[in-house]
Amino acid sequence: MIRHVAVFKFKPEFTAEQRQEWIEIIKDLPNHIPQIRMMSIGEDTLHGPNSHELAIVADFDSLEDLHVYSTHPAHQKVLDISGPVKASLATVDFEL
């Protein structure tokens, strides 16, 4: 099993309303990409000096399934929205 973790910081112009619409698109991804075994998304609650604003965690059976997710048109829509407004993105993919 592969766990994919992505953490984001956003530019100020990404409004709360736009962010909520984007989050809803992400929450719908498992309905379009059956390779996603589990997905969760959450906004930071501590707002510490090293905190990112939002995290996505998704589990896949294999690296191949992660690749399907990464290249899927439904995921591309997520990237098209977040790309211009992300200030920082860090990802980690590891075996469970």
Secondary structure, DSSP 8 states (H G I E B T S, - for coil): -EEEEEEEEE-TTS-HHHHHHHHHHHHTGGGT-TT--EEEEEE-SS--TT--SEEEEEEESSHHHHHHHHH-HHHHHHHHHHGGGEEEEEEEEEE-
